[in-house]
Amino acid sequence: PDVYYRLPHDHIQEALERCIARARGYGLSSEFPIMRFVDYIVMLGWTFDTSESHQWIVRILNDNERSESRRIADIDIILFGGALEEAFHD
C-alpha cells in the first residue's frame, strides 16, 4: 500500500524484520512462505494472528503435521479460492 512506501527505508526494514521473526515463530523458514506471511500482515493487519476472526489461520500455521508450503497453500485456498503455484515448492 502507498502508506508503506511513504515510510522511511529504515522503518520498512525494521517492520520486515519483525514480520520475518513472527513468521519464524510459526515455523516458517523458506522464502515463499515467509513472503506470504508478510502479505497476510499487509492484507489483514499487523495483529491478524491475534484477532478472533482469523484464529483459523493460526491453527493452520501451527499445524506442524503439514509442511510450511502446504500450510500456506491451505490458507490461500481458504482466503482466495486457490493456492499460488509457488506455494507448493519447498
Number of C-alpha atoms within 10 A of each C-alpha: 7 6 6 12 9 10 11 9 11 9 12 14 12 11 15 14 12 13 20 18 15 16 20 15 12 17 17 23 16 14 11 18 25 23 16 19 21 21 13 18 15 14 11 13 12 14 9 17 19 11 12 9 9 13 13 13 21 16 12 18 24 16 15 12 9 13 15 26 21 20 23 24 21 20 21 18 13 12 12 10 10 12 17 13 8 11 18 16 11 13
